[in-house]
């Protein structure tokens, strides 16, 4: 997972972070509050750890 963390420093990942400001990404963040979104977030957090 270290490689994934390093990827956050690349321009590509910076663009993804910027995308969070768009309405589309706002909808994705809202989806995290749904059972499916919570499930996905849990898996992501587990993978990062």
Secondary structure, DSSP 8 states (H G I E B T S, - for coil): -HHHHHHTTSHHHHHHHHHTTSHHHHHHHHHTTSHHHHHHHHHHHHHH-
